[in-house]
Amino acid sequence: MHHAFKLEDQEYNLELSRAPAGYRLHLADAMLPVNLHLEDDGSAVLTVQGRSERVLVATRGDDVFIHLGGVAYQLRYEHPLQRLAAQSQGSAADHVRAPMPGSLVALHAKPGQAVARGETLLVMESMKMETTIAAPRDGVVEVVHFAVGQTFDRDALLLEMKNVD
């Protein structure tokens, strides 16, 4: 499975595949055996190429916080479609997807409405926390796929945009 993460300003592409004792991490031309074992105390043991170290891992949406070897790291998972849109400003930027499962609590855009990059399109709620979803670029709202009160899964297509005519 392909993944993209951002650590500070550096982007990393990697692939994970199953192995008999965990996973294989494919990073550039290297393939490393890895395993993450969760402990009863909430910590985890990360094993990479036979070397194990205790880690603490927490997530918030697409942010992953890792404490490893006395150093804290913050990674951001980047959905492949959003990453492609940022690189090419192509059609992937036309699809606004849910960053996490939730429900729609406010809708600020309707079909046919012109919006500017950063303008609030909708507000969703997930785990009693509200998240504002903004326009990824200038455009016109073409389709809104959910009504206020409806629920959706992570990565659900919430709204579609088209170019300003």
One Martini backbone bead per residue (centre of mass of N, CA, C, O) as a GRO file, in nm:
protein
  165
    1MET     BB    1   0.096   0.037   0.023
    2HIS     BB    2   0.064   0.368  -0.035
    3HIS     BB    3   0.263   0.643   0.105
    4ALA     BB    4   0.248   0.982   0.244
    5PHE     BB    5   0.489   1.197   0.405
    6LYS     BB    6   0.541   1.474   0.634
    7LEU     BB    7   0.859   1.615   0.745
    8GLU     BB    8   0.820   1.899   0.770
    9ASP     BB    9   0.940   1.970   0.434
   10GLN     BB   10   0.959   1.663   0.391
   11GLU     BB   11   0.903   1.412   0.156
   12TYR     BB   12   0.754   1.074   0.177
   13ASN     BB   13   0.778   0.767   0.006
   14LEU     BB   14   0.584   0.464   0.061
   15GLU     BB   15   0.578   0.109   0.115
   16LEU     BB   16   0.352  -0.155   0.212
   17SER     BB   17   0.402  -0.499   0.306
   18ARG     BB   18   0.350  -0.811   0.368
   19ALA     BB   19   0.471  -1.035   0.620
   20PRO     BB   20   0.518  -1.297   0.825
   21ALA     BB   21   0.658  -1.066   1.048
   22GLY     BB   22   0.467  -0.824   0.927
   23TYR     BB   23   0.658  -0.598   0.738
   24ARG     BB   24   0.737  -0.408   0.443
   25LEU     BB   25   0.965  -0.149   0.371
   26HIS     BB   26   0.944   0.076   0.094
   27LEU     BB   27   1.241   0.277   0.031
   28ALA     BB   28   1.300   0.327  -0.252
   29ASP     BB   29   1.549   0.067  -0.284
   30ALA     BB   30   1.449  -0.029  -0.009
   31MET     BB   31   1.405  -0.323   0.218
   32LEU     BB   32   1.226  -0.340   0.531
   33PRO     BB   33   1.178  -0.493   0.820
   34VAL     BB   34   0.861  -0.454   1.002
   35ASN     BB   35   0.727  -0.372   1.340
   36LEU     BB   36   0.422  -0.314   1.542
   37HIS     BB   37   0.388  -0.337   1.896
   38LEU     BB   38   0.138  -0.336   2.122
   39GLU     BB   39   0.101  -0.232   2.442
   40ASP     BB   40  -0.071  -0.212   2.747
   41ASP     BB   41   0.049   0.099   2.811
   42GLY     BB   42   0.041   0.240   2.497
   43SER     BB   43   0.275   0.147   2.379
   44ALA     BB   44   0.552   0.062   2.156
   45VAL     BB   45   0.718  -0.169   1.931
   46LEU     BB   46   0.983  -0.106   1.714
   47THR     BB   47   1.082  -0.300   1.425
   48VAL     BB   48   1.401  -0.275   1.250
   49GLN     BB   49   1.597  -0.502   1.135
   50GLY     BB   50   1.583  -0.632   1.450
   51ARG     BB   51   1.544  -0.348   1.580
   52SER     BB   52   1.437  -0.235   1.901
   53GLU     BB   53   1.185   0.022   2.002
   54ARG     BB   54   1.036   0.239   2.201
   55VAL     BB   55   0.708   0.388   2.138
   56LEU     BB   56   0.511   0.677   2.077
   57VAL     BB   57   0.166   0.697   1.955
   58ALA     BB   58  -0.022   0.959   1.789
   59THR     BB   59  -0.343   1.080   1.674
   60ARG     BB   60  -0.467   1.359   1.447
   61GLY     BB   61  -0.595   1.268   1.200
   62ASP     BB   62  -0.317   1.330   0.983
   63ASP     BB   63  -0.161   1.329   1.247
   64VAL     BB   64   0.164   1.210   1.363
   65PHE     BB   65   0.290   1.115   1.681
   66ILE     BB   66   0.642   1.070   1.773
   67HIS     BB   67   0.831   0.886   2.024
   68LEU     BB   68   1.190   0.856   1.960
   69GLY     BB   69   1.477   0.853   2.123
   70GLY     BB   70   1.391   1.140   2.269
   71VAL     BB   71   1.216   1.218   2.012
   72ALA     BB   72   0.993   1.438   1.852
   73TYR     BB   73   0.739   1.374   1.604
   74GLN     BB   74   0.578   1.514   1.304
   75LEU     BB   75   0.336   1.382   1.098
   76ARG     BB   76   0.187   1.392   0.762
   77TYR     BB   77  -0.068   1.273   0.607
   78GLU     BB   78  -0.106   1.215   0.248
   79HIS     BB   79  -0.323   1.214   0.021
   80PRO     BB   80  -0.281   1.126  -0.299
   81LEU     BB   81  -0.484   1.335  -0.425
   82GLN     BB   82  -0.380   1.588  -0.278
   83ARG     BB   83  -0.089   1.566  -0.373
   84LEU     BB   84  -0.146   1.581  -0.674
   85ALA     BB   85  -0.283   1.857  -0.668
   86ALA     BB   86  -0.039   2.016  -0.556
   87GLN     BB   87   0.152   1.944  -0.798
   88SER     BB   88  -0.071   2.007  -1.058
   89GLN     BB   89  -0.352   2.140  -1.034
   90GLY     BB   90  -0.563   1.938  -1.092
   91SER     BB   91  -0.850   1.743  -1.067
   92ALA     BB   92  -0.807   1.670  -0.762
   93ALA     BB   93  -0.892   1.971  -0.666
   94ASP     BB   94  -1.209   1.909  -0.728
   95HIS     BB   95  -1.186   1.722  -0.465
   96VAL     BB   96  -1.358   1.710  -0.159
   97ARG     BB   97  -1.244   1.549   0.132
   98ALA     BB   98  -1.256   1.357   0.407
   99PRO     BB   99  -1.028   1.343   0.680
  100MET     BB  100  -1.278   1.217   0.840
  101PRO     BB  101  -1.509   1.100   1.014
  102GLY     BB  102  -1.861   1.227   1.001
  103SER     BB  103  -2.048   1.538   1.011
  104LEU     BB  104  -2.267   1.773   0.891
  105VAL     BB  105  -2.316   2.118   1.027
  106ALA     BB  106  -2.216   2.309   0.777
  107LEU     BB  107  -2.311   2.514   0.489
  108HIS     BB  108  -2.134   2.761   0.264
  109ALA     BB  109  -2.203   2.604  -0.008
  110LYS     BB  110  -2.315   2.610  -0.353
  111PRO     BB  111  -2.419   2.549  -0.641
  112GLY     BB  112  -2.251   2.800  -0.845
  113GLN     BB  113  -2.046   2.896  -0.645
  114ALA     BB  114  -1.801   3.118  -0.588
  115VAL     BB  115  -1.459   3.049  -0.483
  116ALA     BB  116  -1.193   3.088  -0.266
  117ARG     BB  117  -0.910   3.030  -0.151
  118GLY     BB  118  -0.988   2.940   0.193
  119GLU     BB  119  -1.277   2.918   0.184
  120THR     BB  120  -1.557   2.828   0.337
  121LEU     BB  121  -1.758   2.536   0.283
  122LEU     BB  122  -1.744   2.361   0.561
  123VAL     BB  123  -1.871   2.183   0.854
  124MET     BB  124  -1.741   1.939   1.070
  125GLU     BB  125  -1.794   1.641   1.274
  126SER     BB  126  -1.556   1.481   1.511
  127MET     BB  127  -1.551   1.383   1.813
  128LYS     BB  128  -1.666   1.676   1.911
  129MET     BB  129  -1.514   1.810   1.656
  130GLU     BB  130  -1.455   2.089   1.470
  131THR     BB  131  -1.420   2.123   1.103
  132THR     BB  132  -1.279   2.318   0.859
  133ILE     BB  133  -1.354   2.345   0.511
  134ALA     BB  134  -1.156   2.445   0.245
  135ALA     BB  135  -1.066   2.580  -0.036
  136PRO     BB  136  -0.804   2.471  -0.252
  137ARG     BB  137  -0.933   2.676  -0.465
  138ASP     BB  138  -1.032   2.838  -0.717
  139GLY     BB  139  -1.396   2.835  -0.788
  140VAL     BB  140  -1.675   2.617  -0.855
  141VAL     BB  141  -1.947   2.484  -0.734
  142GLU     BB  142  -2.099   2.182  -0.839
  143VAL     BB  143  -2.108   1.961  -0.591
  144VAL     BB  144  -2.310   1.839  -0.319
  145HIS     BB  145  -2.316   1.528  -0.126
  146PHE     BB  146  -2.416   1.670   0.148
  147ALA     BB  147  -2.613   1.714   0.426
  148VAL     BB  148  -2.717   1.832   0.694
  149GLY     BB  149  -2.654   1.551   0.924
  150GLN     BB  150  -2.479   1.385   0.763
  151THR     BB  151  -2.284   1.101   0.717
  152PHE     BB  152  -1.928   0.996   0.700
  153ASP     BB  153  -1.637   0.892   0.572
  154ARG     BB  154  -1.334   0.861   0.514
  155ASP     BB  155  -1.285   1.006   0.194
  156ALA     BB  156  -1.529   1.140   0.127
  157LEU     BB  157  -1.720   1.298  -0.109
  158LEU     BB  158  -1.831   1.627  -0.058
  159LEU     BB  159  -1.703   1.802  -0.307
  160GLU     BB  160  -1.730   1.981  -0.620
  161MET     BB  161  -1.522   2.135  -0.866
  162LYS     BB  162  -1.464   2.415  -1.086
  163ASN     BB  163  -1.385   2.628  -1.303
  164VAL     BB  164  -1.364   2.944  -1.380
  165ASP     BB  165  -1.528   3.111  -1.652
   0.00000   0.00000   0.00000
